Amino acid sequence: MNRRGFTLIEVMIVLAIVAGLIVVGAPRIFKKQTNIKATARHFLVLTRTVRNKARINNSTYRLVISMDGNTSKYWVEKSSGPVPIDPEAAEKAREEAKNRSMNDEGPPPLFQPDKSVLKKPESLPDGLRFAQVETVNTKEPITSGEAYIHFFPEGFVEAGSIQITDGNKLTWTLVFNPLTGQADIIEKAQSLKDIKR
């Protein structure tokens, strides 16, 4: 009678190979999940800081989201005082920002970069980008150019959402509550219209 089977050494070698593959491959699989989670938490802290600055300085602030090409950058801008948001004027300013060159001269813009919050424009981690930004004052989701989320001196925030994605299946949505000024994380792509229902 001939019994063929695996010896203990053969089983241990196979288990060692599988364990090695898991050790090498697992960080790559979970890295994007960790990056998006860390990025979302960073935005929660950043928006809390911006909201507090707007209240303390009695000025309107805005979080600028730049979605040009493959780069996704963001920074914070401040006005010299309270500024009401006019949806049509905001859309016009967004178009002007898209067409503006560095050498253009004209009246100074209402908002200037605030380097006390972020020293310079920051980029999302590699592999992540902004998919879209929606606010109550935009007709359609913004997927290119610059988008803004405004923070007001009274402690209110422009109702809006920011989607951060890896371009594949992983997309998280940051939702801004206008009354509390807090941002919440939804671990999927969510439209602002669907959230408000």
N, C-alpha and C positions, 0 to 999 in steps of 0.2 A: 504494500500500500504506500503510494507516494503522496505525501501531504505537502503542498506548496503554500507558503504564506509569507508574511513579512516578519523579519526578525526585529527584535527590540531596537537594534542599532539603526536599521532602515527607517523605522517609525520616528525615532528621535531626530534623524537627519532631516526628514521631511518637515517635522514640526519646527526645527531650527530655521529652515529656509522660509517657511510661512511666517514665523515670528520676525525674521529679518525684513521680509517684504512689508509687513505691517508697520514696523518701526520706521522704515524709510518712506512709505507711502502715506501713512496717516497724517503727518503734519501738513503735507501738501493738500490733502482733502479738506482738512479742517481750517487751514490758514485763512481762506476767504471768509468763512463764517466768523472767525475771530476778528478779522480786519473790519468787517461790516459792523460787528457788535461794538468794537472799540470806537469806530467812527461815529456810530449813533450816540454812544454815551458822551463822546466829545462834543457833539452838537447840543446835547441836553445841557451840558455845563456852559457852553458858549452862549446859548440863547438865554439862559438864566442871567449870565453876566451882562449881556447886552440890555436885557429888560431892566435890570437894576441901574445900569448907567443912564438909561433914558430917564428914569424916575429921578435919580439924584441930580442930573445936569439939566432937567427940565427941557430936554431936546428930543427931537425925533431921530431915531437911529434906524438903520436898515442893514440887514444881512444881504450881501450881494452874492449871488450864485452865478458863476460864469461857466457856460457850457459851450465852449468853442472847440470844435474838432475833437481830438482825443484827450484834451486836457480839461479837467474839472477843477476849477479854483474857487475860492470863496474868501471874502474879507468883510470888514465892518466899516460902514460910513456913518457920519454924524452931520446933522444940520446945525445951524447956529441957534436954533430955537424950535418951538413947536411948529410942525408943518402938517397941515391937513392933506390927506391923500385924495387926489382927484384921479379916478381911473383913466380918463382920457388923457390927462397930462402925464400920468405915469407911463402910459403906452407910448406917447410921443417921446418922452425922455428915453425910454428903452430903445426906440428906433434911432434916436439921435446918438445914443451911446454906441449902437451897432455901426453907425456910419461915421462916427467921429474919428479923426486922426489926431495924433499927438501934437501936430503943428497948428491945429485949428485955434483961432482966437475968437473970443466972444465973451459974453457975460460969464462970470464964475458960476459953476454949478451950485445948486442948493446944498448938495451933500459933498463932504470931503472925507477921505479915509481917516479913520480914527485908529491911530497906532498904539493907543493905550490898551486896546483889547487884543488886537493881532498886529504884530510889528510889520508884517508884510502879507501879501496874499498867500494863502496856504493851499496845497493840493491834496486831493484825496489819495489814499494809499494806492499803490500799483494794483491794477486789475479792477478798481472801482471807479464809477463815474456817476454823475447826476443824470438820471433818466428824464425827469421832468419836475417842474415846479408849478404849482397851482395856487392862486389866491382867490379870495372872493371878488377881487377887482379885475381879474383877467377873464377874458371871454373863453379862451382855450388854454389848455396846458402849454407851458413854455418848455420847449425841448432844445432850443439853441439860443445863443446870445446870452444876455444877462437877464436875470430875474431877481426880484427883491421881496423880502419879507420885512415889513415895517414894525417898529417898536415905538410906542407913544409914551409921552411923559406921564400920562395918567396910569400907566402900568398895563395898558391894553396892548395886544399884539394883533396884527392883521391876520385874520383866519387864513390859513394856508397849509400846504403840504409840500414836502420835498421827498422825492423818491431817489434812493441810492441803490445802484445795481452793479452786478459783475458782468452784465450783458448776457448772461445765460439764464439760469433758473432762480438765482438768488437776488431778490429785490426786497428792500425794507422801505417803509414810509414813515417819515417824521411828520406828525400832525400838530399844528399850533392852535391851542385853544385861545380864542380872542379875549375872554374875560379873565382867566387866571394867568395867562401869559406862559403857561407851561407847555412843553412839547411832550408828546407821547409817541412811543414806538409801536408800529404795527409790522409784524414780521412777514409781510407780503405786499405786493403792489396794490395800492388802494387809491381810488379816485376821490378827490375832495367832495364831489357831489354825492358819492355813495356813503361817505363818512357822515355827512350832515343829515342823512335821512334817519 
